[in-house]
Amino acid sequence: MSTTQRILPKGVSEADFDAALSRFRDIVGADSVLTEGGQLAPYTKIMMAGDDRDYIPSAAVMPTSAEQVQEIVRTCNEFKVPIWTISTGKNLGYGSAAPGETGQVILDLHRMNRIIEVDPDSCTALVEPGVTYQQLYDHIQEKGYKLWLSVPAPSAIAGPVGNTLDRGVGYTPYGEHFMFQCGMEVVLANGEMIRTGMGGIENSTSWQVFKWGYGPYLDGIFSQSNYGVVTKMGMWLMPEPPAYRPFLIQYPDPEDIEEIVEIMRPLRIAQIIPNAVVIVHTLWDAGTHVERKDYYEGPESIPREAIERIKQDEGIGEWNIYAALYGTPEQIEVNWNIIEQAFSKSGKAQIMYGEEAEKRGGGFEYRSALMKGEMNLQEFGLYNWRGGGGSMWFAPVSQAKGSETRDQTELAQQILGKYGFDYVAEYIVGWRDMHHVIDLLYNRQDPEETQRAHDCFAELIDEFAKRGYGLYRTNNEFMEQVAGTFGEPLREVHRTLKQALDPNGILSPGKSGIRL
């Protein structure tokens, strides 16, 4: 990159930046420091409705060890160079591999991809941030371990460290990923290294089995934050059950979401249904393998008549519930009888599993794989729904109560319709909460549509917050706005921690709205 083209980090002189780059090359090797435009192009590809010019890195550095990360961070402190940390960079819908803002240096950890240990007896793993779910899955299969992963939808290319630190979710009984994380190795902003939980004990044998350690519990402050760089993470794996039954329940009408959630909540709390249940709207279920233009080509949101035709053609419901049972055949049969009885009372539900479910349209095959931790990428088919490369995931949380769920659905459809976008959404049922994931799909090649998508997303954030619905994660473009909805006292605590742990503000400035 020529002198006239290069982008310097904010407040860093050209001489200091050159000195920092030289130091980076000494640490990781010249081939692992990227500065040319073509080399940096993969870090500039965004799907969110922001200006491309706001997300251009000054460079990228690719370490292969925690020790190299320590030296990189020390160098950044010396020259005040801001870095933006990524693991696999596949956080599609939430920012991808782009920096938080133009001028940051990407700290790309994808080459730190060692599976340090998988213990089949304690059902634990210890991995580096560049390890992908596919890599870990393949390792477990090669070893013949009877262990299952919990994976997010873009499973094969994403990684457990990045997904867990962003508090992502999967679809097995271990689907609340951060809950099943145990022990971290973290490089702090001053270059020092700590191990959380039991990891501070030399030669600890319980680092991956006891989360809490001694004293204040720290792991949580390194999730969705910029207080340190996680270089190793422990996780709990699910033992393979003796039997597994994925099932599908379909409901025909929009208002049925209220009944579904009221039936589902006690079943989830009691662990009759032990996994993270997904309640999928027609357009999400069809959108993974159907294109919008086959049913409607207008610029406004897709009309009701087209949705009904999709349901008829594809054999799917307005709401499509994907869940599973795990355990012995006897346990499964008992719980299945309870589920059938609960959902059959109103006469609206179609309840099915096995061959009957496989014959229906929608995503039963790939959902069944996800609910047992197997890899697939079918959900990426959603990006063909509208075309044009634009996607932002809007993800508010509610209680698992029918009234709140119906309120959220109606509010989302109203705001999306105002801006001409489709309600492509699903609910993921935790133990007592609902993650309402809406994929706002739009054409990034169209500046006017991109601006509408931006305005729509901003209004969704504000209007949902007014009703008490906060987001559990968001993309780089809207981190500041979302942080503002949680109130200034909390933001002040975040700033205080940032000042204490990173006084030069070099680690991922702006992550989750946290700055000095």
N, C-alpha and C positions, 0 to 999 in steps of 0.2 A: 504494500500500500504506500503510495507516494506521500510526501509531507503535506501536500495540499488536500489529500483525501482522508488522512487519518483522523480519528476522533479521539481526543484525549479525555481521560476521566475528569470530572468536575474538580477544579481547584488544584490539579496536578500539572506541573510544568512539563514541557516536552523533554527537558533534560532529566527530570526525575522519573518520568515514565520510561524513558530509554534505559535508565539505570535499573529500574525495577524489572523490565523485560530481560535485560542482560542477566540479572540475578535469577529470574525464573528459568532461563535457559541453562544456567549452571546447575540448578536443582533438578530439573526433569529432563534435560536434553533439548537441543534446538528443535527437533522434530515434534516435540510435544508442546511447543508454544506457537500458537496460531495468530497471525496478525494481518494476513492478506484478505482482501474482500471475498474472494472465492472460498477461502478456507473457513471464513466466518459465516458464510451464507446459511448453513444449517441452523445457526443460532438466531437467525432473524425471521424465520418462518413462523408467523403467528396466525391463529384462527380467530382471535378476539377482535372486536371492533375498535381497534386503536390505530393510530398513525404508525406505519412501519418505521418512520424516522425516529420514533420515540423508543425503539427497542433494538438499537444497534450496539453490539459490544465493541469495546476498544481492542480486545484480544481474548484469547481463550488459553487456559493452561490445563494440562491433562496429567495429573500425578498418578503414580501407581502404588503409593504407600502412604500410610498415616504420617510417617516421618517427613515425607516430602510436603504433605499438607502443612505440617508445623512450620517448615522453613518458608513456604509460600506466604503463610499468614504473617510471619515475622517480617518478611519483606514488605508486605502490604502495609503493615503498621509503620514501618520506617518511612515509606514514601507516600503514605496516606492514599493508597490505591484501593478503591472499592471493588469487591468481588461479589459475584452472584453465583451461588452454589446450585448445581444440578447433579442428579445421579444418573439415570438413564435418559433424561430429557424427553420422556414420552407422556408427560402430563397433559395430554390432549384435552381441549375443552377448558383447561385452567391455566394456559400460558405456554405450554410446550417447553422448549429449551431457551426461550428468549430471556434476556436479562430483565430486571425490574425497571430499568431505565437506560437510555443511551449513555455510553461512556463507562459502563461497568465492565470489569473483566470476568469472563465466565470461568468459574472453577468447576471443571467438568470431571466428575469422579467415575465415569463409566469404565475406565481402565482398572479401577480398584474393584475387581470382580472375583475375589476369592471366596469360595465356600469353605470357611475355616473348619466348621464341624457340623455334622448332623448326628445326633445321639438318638438311636431308635428306641432306647430303653426309657429315657426321660421325655422323649418326643419333643426335642428342642433343636434349634439350629442357630448358628452364629455366622453371619455373612457380612460382606462389605457392600457399600452402596451401589456398586456397578453390577451386582448380581441381578439377573432378571428372574422372573417367576419361571420362565421356560427352562432356564439353566438349572435352577434349584429342583424343578420337577424332574428334569432328565437325570440329575444326579441321584435323586431318591429312587427313580425307576431302575437305574443301573445297579444300584446297591441292593435292590430288592427289599427295601424297607416298606413296611405296611403303614405308610404315613400319607396323609392328605394335606395339601395346602389349602389356604383360603385365598382366592385371587379376585381382583377387580375385573371388570369386563374386558379392558384392553390388556389381558393378562400376559400374553406371550412376550410382549416387548417392554412392558413396565417392570418395575422392580419392587421388592418388598420394603426396602428401606425408605425410598422416596414416597411410596404410597402410604406407608404407616406414619411417617413424619407429617404428612399432610392430612392425616386422620381419615384416610380413605376406607372404603368398606368392601367386603366380599360377600359370598352367598352361602357359606357353610355355617355350622354352629359357631365357628371361630371368626365370623364375618366382621366383628368390630375390631379391626386390626390393631389399633393402639392398645386395646385392652389385653391383647395376647402378645404384646411386645415385652421383653424382659432383659434389661441390661443394655447399656450403650457405652461405646468409647467415643469421646467427644474431644476435638481440638478446639480450645478456646481462642478468643481473638488475640490474646497475647502469645499464642504458640504453645502454651502448656496443654497437657493432655490429662483428662480425667476419665475414670470409669465409674459409671453410676451403679446403684444397687449394691450387690455384693462384690462388684468388680474391683473395688478399692482394696480388698484383701489380696495380698500376694498369693498366687497359686490357688485362687478361689475355686472351689468345686461346685459352687451353687450360684454362679453368676447368671446362668440362664434359667434357673428354676425359682428363685425368690426375688420378686420385683423390688422390694422396698429398701433393703439394705438397712443402714442406720442413719438416724438424723432426718432432716427434711428430704422428701422425695423430689428428685430433680428432673427425672426423665421428661415430665410433661412440659417443662419450659423450653425444651429443645424441639418440640413439635410446633409446626406452623410459626416458627420464630426465626430470628437471626442472631441468636446468642452464642452459637457455636457451630462447628462442622462435625456431623456425626460420621465417623469412619468405620465403626462396626456396630451391629445391632443384633441382639438376641431375639428369638421369637419362638413361640410355642406352636407345635404342629399337632394336627388332629390324628389320633390313631384310626386306621381304617376300620369302619364298623363291619360287623358280620353280614348286615343286610342294609339295603338302601332303596328307598322308593320315592322318586321324584313324581310330583303330580301337578295337575293343572285344574284350575277352577275358572270358569268363564261366566261373566255377567253381561247382560245385553244393553243396559241403559246407563246414561251419564250419572243419574242420581244414585245409582247402586253403590257408589264408592262409600257412602255413609254406612250402609248395612255391612259391607265387607269389613270395614275397619272395626266396627263394633263387635263383630263376630271374631275377628282375628286377634284383637288385643288380649283377651283373657287366655286364648290358646298360646300366644307367644309368652306372656308373663308366666304362665304355668309350665312352659317348655313342652307342651304337647306337640307344638311345632317348634323345633329347636333351632332352625336356621333363619337367616335374614331373608324374610319373605319379600318378594317383589310383586307389586301390583302395577301392571303395565297397561297404559292407555293404547287404544287402537293404533294411533299414528306412530308410536314408538315401536310397537310390536311389528307392524307392517313395514315401517321405515327401514328396518335392517335389511330388507330384501326387495322392497318395492320402491319405485320412483314416483314422486308426486305428479309429474307431468302425465303419467298414465291415467290419472283421474282428474286432474285440474291444473290449468296453466295460468290462472289469473294471478295478479299481483297481491291481492288481498288474502287473508287467511282462508284456508280451505273450507268450503261450505259443508253444512251438515249432510246434504244429499250425497256428497262424494265420500264422506266418512262411512255412511251406511253401505255404499257400494263396496268399499274396501272390506268391511266386515263380512259382507255376503260372499264376495269373491274369495277371500282369504280364509274363511272359516274361523274367524277370531271374534272375540267379544269386545264390548266397549271397554271393559276392564278384564285383564287376564292375569290370574294369580299363579305365580310359580313358587312352589315350596317343596319341601322334601321331608321324609322321615328316615331316621337312622337308628340302628340298634339291632337287636335280635329279631328274627321274623315274628316272634310272639309279641314283642313290644310294639313293633310296627303295626300289627293287626289290631291291637287294642287301641292305639292312638288313631288309626285310620277310622275305626268305628266312631270314635268321638268326633272327629272332623266331619265325617259324613252326616252325622246327626245334627251338628251345629249349623252346617251350611245348607241343609236341605229343608229347613223349617219354612222359609218363605216360598219355596218352589221356584225361585229365579235362577239358582246356580246350576251350572252344568259341572259335575264333579267327575274327574276321570284320571286314570294313570295307565301306564303300559301302552299297549297297542292302540287303544282308543285315543289316548292323548297324542300319540305320535302321528295319527292321521289328521289331526287338526292343523290349521295354519299357524302362523306365528313362529315363535322361537322355542318350542319345547325341546328340540334336540340340543341346541346350544345352551339353553338354560339348564338342562339336565347335566351337561358337562360342567358348567360353572359351579353348580351346587355340590359337585364332588371334587372341585379344585382342578379340573382339567382345562387345558389351554385351548382357546379359539379366539378369533378376531372378528366374529360375525357382526358385533355391534358397530364396527366401523362402517358398515353398510349405511348407517344413518347419514353419513356425510354425502351420500348420493341422493338423499331425499329431495333436497332443494337445489344442490349443486352450488358451485362458486366458492367453496373452501372456507366458509365462515361458520364457526360453531362456538358458542359460549354456554357453559353449564351453569344454570341458576339453581341453587340448592338450599332452599330454606328448610327449617326444621319445625315440626309441630309435635304436640302430643299425639299419641295413637288414639285419637277420638274422632268419630265420624263427623261431628259438627265442624271441627277444625279442618279436617281434610276436605270436606265439601266447600268450606269457605275459601281455602287456599286454591282449590281447583277453579272455582268461579272467578276469583280475583285474577288469577293468572290468565285465564282465557279472555277475560275482559281487557286486560292491558295488552296482551299479545295481539288480540284482534284489532285494537285501536291502531297498532303500528303495522298491521298486515302480516303478522307471523302466525305460524301454526303452533298448536299446543302439542308438542312432542315430549311426552313426560312419563315418568314412572314414580311410584312410591316404594321406598325400601323400608320395611318395618323392622326396627330394632326391638329391644325388649319392651320399651314403653314409649318410644319416639318414632317419628316418621321422617325420613329424609325424602323430600320432594324434589326430585332431580328433573329439571326441565332443560332440554337441549334447544337453545335458541339458534336455529339454523338459518343462514342467510347467504347472500352472494357478496363476497368480499371484493369481487371485481367491479361491483357497482357502487360508486362513492355515495350516491343518495341512499341506497339500501343499507350500506354500512353505517351511515349516520343514523338512520332510523333504528337500526339494531342497537347502536350505542345508547340512544335516547330511551329506547324501550327497556334495556337492561337497567339503566339508572333509575327509571321510574319503578320498575319491579322492586329494586332494593328499597327505595324509600317507602313505597306503599305497603309492602309486606312488613317493614319495620314498624310502621304506624299501627299495625294490628297485632304487634307483638311477635312477629315471625322473623327471626334472625337467620342469616346464612351460616353454614358450618364451614364453608371454604369458598374461594372465588379466584378469578384470574387476575393477572398483574394489573390490568387496566383499572380495576375497581376495588383494589385492596384498601385504598385510602377511604373511599366512600363507605365501604362495609365496616371498617374499623370505627368510623364515626358513629355508626348506628348503635354501638355498644357502650357509648358514653365516655366522657372525659376522665372520670376517676379511674376506670380501668386502663385507659390509654396512658395515664400518668404513671401507673404502676409499670406498664410495659416500657415506658421511656426510662424510668428509674433503673430497671433491670438492664436495659441497654447501656445506659451510662456507666453502670458498675462493671459490666462484663465486656463491653466493647467501646471504650471511651473515645476512640478515633472514628467510630462509626463505619468500619471497613467491611463488615459482614452483611451482605445482601441488604443494603439500605432500602427501606420501603417495604420489605417483606411483611405482609399482614398489616401494613400501615404503620410499622414501627420504625421510628427514626430517633436520632438524638434531639 
